[in-house]
Amino acid sequence: QHPDISTFSKILERYANKRAFFQNDKSYKEAELRTDFINPSLKALGWDVDNEKGLPHKLRDLIQEETIQVEEAGKYRSKNPDYTLFVGGKRKLFIEVKKSSIDLLNDSEAAIQVRRYGWNAGHSISLLWNFEHLVIYDCRPMPLPDDAPHVARIKVYRFEEYIDNIHEIVDFLSRQAVYQGSLDM
């Protein structure tokens, strides 16, 4: 399925219209952000978020809250990244979502969390997204507990830049791009 740039642009516009609320209202939860903006954005980018094709679990394009094993301080623990994107049954990318009021550029815990997911899975990259920012992390270096949030950061898209960079975001994150190997580094 090809990305629907028009729909993605409308989602961005809808967020922009109430952006101050989403950024400042602490009661606006991550789950609401996922329902209101992340899920529709991923759909516009070609991902079968709701498994409308009725595929078995391991053949889906996307699994929300998949349980994975992650090494933390020498012990393996079960964790649940918000989104796991697949190509042909193989994990390709994790996306961790935080609510818009969280400052992703200065949140070390969130950065380490998403890097740890990717590093443990052997992924090149993972994404942290609160719609205010889309942050891409290099997951090849092992995340350390004291890493600052800028460590292994590849790219930051600020909301104000989404429209100007919409083709770059689509070329990077759309289902079509991932299937064609955009994440292969």
Steps between C-alpha positions, in 0.01 A plus 500: 500500500630842403525778758214750507680831536176697485354315800829529690498876434144527636601315817788744545261791449256358758783475754620854418153643569507386865871466547523716812245278673685179410832642618381658823210292631649225716165317499532425126632145517735304279219258411292793370792627294544156348128478414467858376826546308753217495268222379344717224848619395631147475190402299560795265857379463367163381516286814214260582462623858172317567592175318220553252653224286436251782854368498634264769692667781853455364410598142348837586656827388475647843449373854415732786644420843688190380682326785876481446791405722734788584828482690519756781785502750595141415147360531242431232158653550180498300423838344232628264600755236199700386540394136703234325509528121560181302604406149416143401470391862836655595523786750638810335427792728370598842309821564460615859239768562486753782233761562554839337569679828821298548813674372656223291810705426597498868349172624791261554278221631283493185806514272672214681176299502450515123872446430499196730208350309680542169841392627366178652321415174805580287324784318688785338251759622195559719267798526369706787186698412269731691374679189670818616828331407595192302845389613706234325765316700790285388461175692831342404697643797405341831289743707652581837300601809664845519468588130368847429196520269711629208727193501449294181234744377497495121225744412234714665192617316326782687129531437550836328725322248270206418331662202828623349649153550190294429655323201811415702286361785289300251813374322633384834200374700236390250427129466612518139836654593565250782414211265744641246777510761505861626614381844797303374805687622 
